[in-house]
């Protein structure tokens, strides 16, 4: 794929990331057969992921909802001092929690397919948009971003945070930036309750 075509594809995936990630969630809600035990195990994991996301959004601000990559400054404090993509780490943890919660009564092969399939779809989306985002940040912040990349890993958080990270947590951002995410989380929770009553 030529560079320009690749960039267009990455921009398309970034712009439509919400819709693309909704598909595995809908499959889980439709095909999952939760149990009380799986819900009790999965929901705390999903909630932990949402808390990670809220921590990250409080630092990143409302730009997380844009259809194109934007950044007024390079945020490197809070969760961004531990990992370069804390929003996506949080989303992945939330998705893993819901995947566990929804599949307690599925057969082992079906459970494996649903859990691995939903997480693989998410990994494919993030594997496409992270390079797109990082190319933008490199073009905006140059050496500052390169130094940040040298000090902070992309996916697996480091225990020792980067020193002198920039940014501060602003809880007021959450209502403006996270209303859709809270609605999706609530919808998945409602679907889980409905599915529990049917099994």
N, C-alpha and C positions, 0 to 999 in steps of 0.2 A: 504494500500500500504506500503510495507517495505521501511525502510529509504533509502536504496541504490536505490531502484526502483524510489522512489520519487525524489531523487537527480538526477537521470538520466533523468527523465521526466522534471524536472525544467531546467536542462541544455539544453535539447532538445528545450524547449519552448524559452529559452533565445537565443539560437543560431539561431532560426528561427523566432524571434519576428517580424522582418520586413515583412516577407511573411505573417505571421498570421494576422498582422495588416493591410496589404494591402487588405485583403478580404472584410472587412466592407466598406473600402473606395471605392472599385470597385462596391459594391452593391449600395452604395449611388449614385455614378456617373451614374450607369445604370438605377436605378429605381427612382431616385429623379426627381421632377418636380419643379425647382426653380422659384421664382418670383423675380421681381426687389426688392420688399420690403424685402423678406427673404434674398436676397443677401446683401442688404445694412445693415441689422441687423447682419447677420452671419459673413461676411468677417472681420469686425473690431475685432470680438471675436477671429476668427481664427488667425488674425495677432497678437493679444495680446498674444495668446498662443505661437506663433513662437518666439516672442520677449523674453518671459520667457525662452523658450528653449535655445535661443542664449545666454542669460545671464548665464544660467547654464553650457552650453558647454564651454563657455569662461573660466570658473573655472575648470571644470572637465577634459578638454582636449580631445585628440583623442581616449582615451580609451573607450569612449562611443560607438565606432563603432566596437569594438572587438567582436568576436564570443564566447569568454569565458570571465568571469568576471576577470578584472584586476584592480589594483589600486596601484600606486607607493606611494601614501600618502593618508591620510584621509582628504579630502577637507571638511571644515566646515565654510567657509566664503561665502560672497555674498548671493545668494539665498539659499545655503545650511545651512546658519545660521537661516533661517526661516522655512525650511521644508527639510526633509531628501531626498525626491525624486522630486526635482524641474523639472527635465527633463520630468518625467511622468506627473506631474501636467501641464506643458506646452503643452505636447502632447494631454492631455485630453481636455484642453481648446480649442486647435486648432481643434480637432475632433468635439467638441460640436458646434463650430462656423460653420464648414463646414456642419454638420448635419442640423443645422438651415437653412443655406444658400440654400442647395439643395432641401429642402422639402416644400417650400412655397405654391406650388399648389397641393401637394398631399392631398388626403382626410385625415381627422383627424385620423382615425385608421391607415392608411398607414404611415402617418407622425410619429405617436407615435411609430409604429413598427420599422421604419427606424432609428429614433433618439435613442430610448431606446436600440434597438438591436445593433447598432454600438457601443454605449458607453458601453453596457454590455460586448460585445466581448473584447473591450479594457481593461475593468476592470478585466476580467477573465485572460487575458494575464499578466497584471501587478500584479494581485494577486498571480500568479504563480512564477513570476521571482523576485519580491521584496524579498521574504524570501530566495531565492537562493543567491541573491546578498548580503543580510545582513549576511547570514551564512559565506560567504567568508570574508567579512569585519571584522566580529568578530574573525575569525581565524587569520586574518592578524594583527589586531590592538588591539585585546583584550579589556582591561579595558578602553582604550581611546575611542573605539567605543561604549562600554556600557555607558560611561559617556555622549557621544554625543547623544545617543538614549534617555537618561533621560532628556536632555535639549531641544531636537528638535523633534517635532511631525513628523510622517511618511508621512501624506497625506495633512492634512489641515494646511496651513501655519500659523505661529504665527506672530503677528504684531511686537512684540519686538524680535529682533534677538538675537541669542546666542552671548554672549560677547567673545571676543578673538578668533573669527573664523580664521581658517587657509586657505591660498590660495589667489590668486589674479586673476583678470580677464585679459585674454590675447586675444585680438581680432584677432590676427594672426592665432589662432587655428580654427577659424570659417570656413575659406575656405577649410582647410584640412579635418575637421571633419563633416561639415554640407552640403557638396555639394549634397549628396543624398537627404537629407531632403529638401533643397531648390528646387531640381528637382521635388520631390513629391509634394511640395506645389504648384509649378508652374503648374504641370500636373493637380492637382485638380482645380486650378483656371481656366485653359484652358477648362477643362471639364465643369465647371460651366458656362462659357461663351457660350460654344456650346449648352448646355442644355437650357440656357436662350433664345437663338435664335430660338430654336425649340418649345418653349412653348408660 
